[in-house]
Amino acid sequence: MRSKCGNVLPLVLGLLLVLSILMTAMLRMPGTLRRTVLLVANETQEMYFAESAVLAKLEGFPEGYFKELPTVESRILGPWTEWRVRDKYQFLLGSEYGRFSTSEWARCAVVLEQNLHERILQSAGLKNLSGNRRFFKLDSSDGLSAERTMAINVSAGDLTLDLGDFSVRSFMAKVEGDVKIRGNVHFDTLRIYATGSVSVQGNVTADFAEFFGLAGVAVSGNVLIAGTLLSKQNIEISGRAQVNFPSIALAVGFRENRLSLLEKSAFEGLAIAPSGTVERDSSSKILDSTQALLPFCMDTRNVVFSRRRL
């Protein structure tokens, strides 16, 4: 026992000596370097508190239970949930993944469709229009503005957005007809529900998109999006279009339907046609991220599958 204590004592003294040298060195650091070290330490502590707040929420602790932890804000992103802390850290959540039968995927598709439909029609400031509508800009006489969240309900008509050099915070539309979106436009959030088909082409980008086209969904050209593509007919991604992670493309119907990836297109996520076929040519790319994607369809515990600093 004495021998072990005798061996430990020099080690402890050595560690104290090293720490003393380090502390002395830090005190002698130039002011700029000291401020940088302090900044890194504060950012590390902030991230630690953010992750701790998310873990507490996952475990079911009520908001404010741990007073030192920040508030976690949440919103629904299609089949996933986004949590944000101090608007600096983003966490994406889903449910644990499982393989499903065709009937179970059909049930999931119905849930997705209904949620999208309700989210649009229950939006604050929803504007009801009728007949065919075509917009070349969003500050028109219809009162639509690129600076705020826009939601429209178009009855008995088609909708075309042909926008050039625009940036739109949020645009949502429920349309009793076809929807065409093209031009050079960036959407933070883009939600489209159409009883006809949905077509997106050109230099259109969307940080998060939800598309439901009863008669089909087509994405082509230099389109760059992430989110959900849903149809009870066919879905086609072509012409160098890129659908980034996390995304779900679900072509589900009662007859043979098709999900196609063609012409140097790329898809990252889960692409499935439960009652039909998934086809792609040799030039297209698909990254099947099903294990990391964690789709929403099961009633199981939430899991964080993506984390980033905004």
C-alpha positions as CSV (number, residue, x, y, z in Angstrom):
1,M,0.0,0.0,0.0
2,R,2.8,2.4,0.9
3,S,4.5,1.6,-2.4
4,K,1.4,2.5,-4.4
5,C,1.0,5.8,-2.5
6,G,4.6,6.5,-3.1
7,N,4.1,6.0,-6.8
8,V,1.0,8.2,-7.0
9,L,2.4,11.2,-5.1
10,P,5.0,12.1,-7.8
11,L,2.4,11.8,-10.5
12,V,0.1,14.2,-8.7
13,L,2.9,16.6,-8.1
14,G,3.9,16.4,-11.7
15,L,0.3,17.1,-12.9
16,L,0.2,20.1,-10.6
17,L,3.4,21.4,-12.0
18,V,2.2,21.0,-15.6
19,L,-1.0,22.8,-14.8
20,S,0.9,25.6,-13.1
21,I,3.0,26.0,-16.2
22,L,0.0,26.1,-18.4
23,M,-1.8,28.6,-16.3
24,T,1.3,30.8,-16.2
25,A,1.6,30.5,-20.0
26,M,-2.1,31.5,-20.5
27,L,-1.6,34.6,-18.3
28,R,1.3,35.6,-20.5
29,M,-0.7,35.1,-23.7
30,P,-1.1,38.1,-26.0
31,G,-4.5,39.8,-25.5
32,T,-5.8,38.7,-28.9
33,L,-4.9,35.0,-28.3
34,R,-6.5,35.1,-24.8
35,R,-9.7,36.6,-26.2
36,T,-9.8,33.8,-28.9
37,V,-9.3,31.1,-26.2
38,L,-12.1,32.7,-24.1
39,L,-14.4,32.9,-27.2
40,V,-13.9,29.2,-28.0
41,A,-14.5,28.2,-24.4
42,N,-17.8,30.2,-24.3
43,E,-19.0,28.7,-27.6
44,T,-18.2,25.2,-26.4
45,Q,-20.1,25.9,-23.2
46,E,-23.0,27.3,-25.2
47,M,-23.2,24.2,-27.4
48,Y,-23.0,22.0,-24.3
49,F,-26.0,23.8,-22.8
50,A,-27.9,23.6,-26.1
51,E,-27.3,19.8,-26.4
52,S,-28.2,19.4,-22.7
53,A,-31.5,21.2,-23.3
54,V,-32.4,18.9,-26.2
55,L,-31.5,15.8,-24.2
56,A,-33.7,17.1,-21.3
57,K,-36.6,17.6,-23.8
58,L,-36.1,14.2,-25.3
59,E,-36.3,12.6,-21.8
60,G,-39.6,14.4,-21.1
61,F,-38.5,17.0,-18.6
62,P,-40.8,20.1,-18.6
63,E,-39.5,23.4,-19.9
64,G,-37.6,25.3,-17.2
65,Y,-37.0,22.2,-15.1
66,F,-33.2,23.0,-15.3
67,K,-33.0,26.7,-14.9
68,E,-29.5,27.1,-16.5
69,L,-30.6,25.4,-19.8
70,P,-32.0,27.5,-22.7
71,T,-35.5,27.2,-24.2
72,V,-35.9,24.8,-27.1
73,E,-38.2,26.0,-29.8
74,S,-39.9,23.5,-32.2
75,R,-41.7,23.4,-35.5
76,I,-42.9,20.7,-37.9
77,L,-41.0,20.1,-41.1
78,G,-43.1,17.5,-43.0
79,P,-42.4,14.1,-41.4
80,W,-39.7,15.5,-39.1
81,T,-39.5,18.0,-36.3
82,E,-37.0,20.9,-36.1
83,W,-35.7,22.0,-32.7
84,R,-33.8,25.3,-32.4
85,V,-31.9,26.7,-29.4
86,R,-31.3,30.4,-29.3
87,D,-31.8,30.4,-33.1
88,K,-28.1,29.3,-33.4
89,Y,-28.3,25.5,-33.2
90,Q,-30.6,23.3,-35.3
91,F,-31.6,19.7,-34.4
92,L,-33.7,17.5,-36.7
93,L,-35.7,14.7,-35.2
94,G,-37.5,11.7,-36.6
95,S,-38.7,8.3,-35.4
96,E,-36.7,5.1,-35.3
97,Y,-36.7,3.4,-38.7
98,G,-38.5,0.2,-39.7
99,R,-39.4,-1.6,-42.9
100,F,-43.1,-1.3,-43.8
101,S,-45.5,-3.2,-45.9
102,T,-47.4,-1.5,-48.8
103,S,-50.5,-0.9,-46.7
104,E,-48.4,0.7,-43.9
105,W,-46.7,3.1,-46.4
106,A,-50.1,4.0,-47.8
107,R,-51.3,4.9,-44.3
108,C,-48.2,7.1,-43.9
109,A,-48.9,8.8,-47.2
110,V,-52.4,9.6,-46.1
111,V,-51.0,11.2,-42.9
112,L,-48.5,13.3,-44.9
113,E,-51.2,14.4,-47.3
114,Q,-53.6,15.4,-44.6
115,N,-51.1,17.2,-42.5
116,L,-49.9,19.3,-45.5
117,H,-53.5,20.1,-46.5
118,E,-54.4,21.2,-43.0
119,R,-51.2,23.2,-42.5
120,I,-51.9,25.3,-45.6
121,L,-55.6,25.9,-45.1
122,Q,-55.1,26.8,-41.4
123,S,-52.3,29.3,-42.1
124,A,-52.8,32.8,-40.8
125,G,-53.7,35.3,-43.5
126,L,-54.8,32.6,-46.0
127,K,-55.9,34.4,-49.2
128,N,-58.7,32.7,-51.3
129,L,-58.4,33.1,-55.1
130,S,-60.3,31.4,-58.0
131,G,-59.5,30.6,-61.6
132,N,-56.1,30.3,-63.3
133,R,-53.4,32.4,-61.6
134,R,-50.0,33.4,-62.9
135,F,-47.4,35.5,-60.9
136,F,-44.3,37.0,-62.3
137,K,-43.6,38.8,-59.0
138,L,-45.0,38.5,-55.5
139,D,-45.8,42.2,-54.7
140,S,-48.7,42.3,-57.1
141,S,-52.2,43.7,-56.7
142,D,-53.2,40.4,-55.0
143,G,-51.3,41.5,-51.9
144,L,-48.7,38.8,-52.0
145,S,-45.2,39.9,-50.7
146,A,-41.9,38.2,-50.7
147,E,-41.1,39.6,-47.2
148,R,-43.7,37.6,-45.3
149,T,-45.3,34.2,-45.1
150,M,-47.8,33.7,-48.0
151,A,-50.6,31.2,-48.2
152,I,-53.2,31.0,-50.9
153,N,-56.1,28.7,-51.8
154,V,-56.8,28.6,-55.5
155,S,-60.1,27.0,-56.4
156,A,-61.1,25.8,-59.9
157,G,-57.8,26.8,-61.6
158,D,-54.1,26.3,-62.2
159,L,-51.3,28.2,-60.5
160,T,-48.0,29.3,-62.2
161,L,-45.1,31.0,-60.5
162,D,-42.7,32.3,-63.0
163,L,-40.3,34.3,-60.9
164,G,-36.9,35.9,-61.7
165,D,-34.2,36.8,-59.1
166,F,-36.5,36.4,-56.1
167,S,-35.9,35.3,-52.5
168,V,-39.1,34.3,-50.7
169,R,-39.4,33.5,-47.0
170,S,-42.3,31.1,-47.1
171,F,-44.9,30.3,-49.8
172,M,-47.8,27.8,-49.4
173,A,-50.6,27.0,-51.9
174,K,-53.5,24.6,-52.0
175,V,-54.6,24.4,-55.7
176,E,-57.6,22.7,-57.3
177,G,-55.6,22.1,-60.5
178,D,-52.0,22.0,-61.7
179,V,-49.0,23.9,-60.3
180,K,-46.0,25.1,-62.2
181,I,-43.0,26.8,-60.5
182,R,-40.0,28.0,-62.5
183,G,-37.5,30.9,-62.8
184,N,-34.6,31.9,-60.6
185,V,-36.0,32.0,-57.1
186,H,-35.1,30.8,-53.6
187,F,-37.6,29.7,-51.0
188,D,-36.9,29.2,-47.4
189,T,-40.0,27.1,-47.2
190,L,-42.2,26.0,-50.1
191,R,-45.4,23.9,-49.6
192,I,-47.7,22.9,-52.5
193,Y,-50.8,20.8,-52.4
194,A,-52.4,20.2,-55.8
195,T,-55.3,18.0,-56.9
196,G,-53.5,18.0,-60.3
197,S,-49.8,17.8,-61.0
198,V,-46.8,19.7,-59.5
199,S,-44.0,20.7,-61.8
200,V,-40.8,22.5,-60.6
201,Q,-38.1,23.5,-63.1
202,G,-35.4,26.0,-63.7
203,N,-33.1,27.5,-61.1
204,V,-35.5,27.0,-58.2
205,T,-34.1,26.3,-54.7
206,A,-35.9,25.5,-51.5
207,D,-34.3,24.9,-48.1
208,F,-37.4,22.9,-47.2
209,A,-40.2,21.8,-49.6
210,E,-43.4,19.7,-49.3
211,F,-45.1,18.7,-52.6
212,F,-48.3,16.7,-53.0
213,G,-49.5,16.2,-56.5
214,L,-52.4,13.8,-56.9
215,A,-51.7,13.4,-60.6
216,G,-47.9,13.4,-60.3
217,V,-44.8,15.4,-59.3
218,A,-42.0,16.3,-61.6
219,V,-38.7,18.1,-60.6
220,S,-36.3,19.0,-63.4
221,G,-33.5,21.3,-64.4
222,N,-31.2,23.1,-61.9
223,V,-33.6,22.6,-59.1
224,L,-32.1,22.2,-55.6
225,I,-34.5,21.2,-52.8
226,A,-34.9,19.1,-49.7
227,G,-38.1,17.7,-48.1
228,T,-41.0,15.5,-49.1
229,L,-42.3,14.6,-52.6
230,L,-45.6,12.7,-52.5
231,S,-48.0,11.5,-55.2
232,K,-50.6,8.9,-55.8
233,Q,-49.4,8.6,-59.3
234,N,-45.8,9.0,-60.6
235,I,-42.8,11.0,-59.4
236,E,-40.0,12.0,-61.7
237,I,-36.7,13.7,-60.8
238,S,-34.6,14.5,-63.9
239,G,-32.3,17.0,-65.8
240,R,-29.6,17.4,-63.1
241,A,-32.1,18.2,-60.4
242,Q,-30.8,17.6,-56.9
243,V,-32.9,16.5,-53.9
244,N,-30.8,16.8,-50.7
245,F,-30.8,15.0,-47.4
246,P,-33.1,14.7,-45.5
247,S,-35.8,13.9,-48.2
248,I,-38.6,11.4,-48.8
249,A,-40.0,10.7,-52.3
250,L,-43.1,8.5,-51.9
251,A,-45.1,7.4,-55.0
252,V,-48.0,5.4,-53.5
253,G,-51.3,4.4,-55.2
254,F,-53.7,1.6,-55.9
255,R,-52.3,0.9,-59.3
256,E,-48.8,0.4,-60.7
257,N,-46.9,3.6,-60.2
258,R,-43.4,4.7,-60.9
259,L,-40.7,6.8,-59.2
260,S,-37.9,7.8,-61.7
261,L,-34.5,9.3,-61.3
262,L,-33.1,10.3,-64.7
263,E,-30.6,12.5,-66.6
264,K,-27.9,13.1,-64.0
265,S,-30.3,13.8,-61.2
266,A,-29.3,13.1,-57.6
267,F,-31.4,12.1,-54.6
268,E,-30.4,11.7,-50.9
269,G,-32.9,10.1,-48.6
270,L,-35.7,7.5,-49.0
271,A,-37.1,6.9,-52.5
272,I,-39.9,4.4,-52.6
273,A,-42.9,3.3,-54.7
274,P,-44.5,0.6,-52.5
275,S,-47.0,-0.7,-55.1
276,G,-44.9,0.1,-58.2
277,T,-41.3,0.5,-59.3
278,V,-38.3,2.7,-58.6
279,E,-36.2,3.2,-61.7
280,R,-33.1,5.2,-62.5
281,D,-30.7,5.5,-65.4
282,S,-26.9,5.0,-65.1
283,S,-26.3,8.8,-64.9
284,S,-28.4,9.4,-61.8
285,K,-27.3,9.0,-58.2
286,I,-29.2,7.9,-55.2
287,L,-27.9,7.8,-51.6
288,D,-30.2,5.6,-49.7
289,S,-30.1,7.1,-46.2
290,T,-32.9,5.1,-44.7
291,Q,-31.0,4.2,-41.5
292,A,-30.1,7.8,-40.8
293,L,-33.3,9.3,-42.2
294,L,-35.6,7.8,-39.5
295,P,-39.0,8.3,-41.2
296,F,-42.0,9.4,-39.2
297,C,-44.4,6.5,-39.6
298,M,-43.9,4.6,-36.4
299,D,-45.1,5.7,-32.9
300,T,-41.7,5.3,-31.3
301,R,-39.3,7.6,-29.5
302,N,-37.9,10.6,-31.2
303,V,-34.2,10.5,-32.2
304,V,-32.0,13.4,-33.3
305,F,-30.4,12.5,-36.6
306,S,-29.0,15.9,-37.7
307,R,-27.3,18.7,-35.8
308,R,-25.7,21.9,-37.1
309,R,-24.9,25.5,-36.2
310,L,-27.0,28.0,-38.1
